[in-house]
Amino acid sequence: MLHYAIVFLIIAIIAAIFGFGGIAGTAAGIAKILFIIFLILAVISFFRRKT
C-alpha cells in the first residue's frame, strides 16, 4: 500500500513538472488517500500484534 502511495506521488510530481495540473492533482489525492489507509492499517496491525 505504501508502495502505491509513493508511485502516485512520483506520478503527481512528474505531471506537475510537465504542466498537467489535473492529472497531478488527482494523483496527489490518490497518494494521500492511500497513505492514510496505510497508516490506519499499520496502527491496527501494531495494536493487534501487541495483545
FENMOPE-V826980 format. One line per field, one symbol per residue. phi: phi as a letter, one per 20 degrees, with the letter a starting at -180 (. if undefined). Layout:
# FENMOPE-V826980
phi=???
This chain:
# FENMOPE-V826980
phi=.fgffffffffffffffenefffffffffffffffffgffffffffffffe
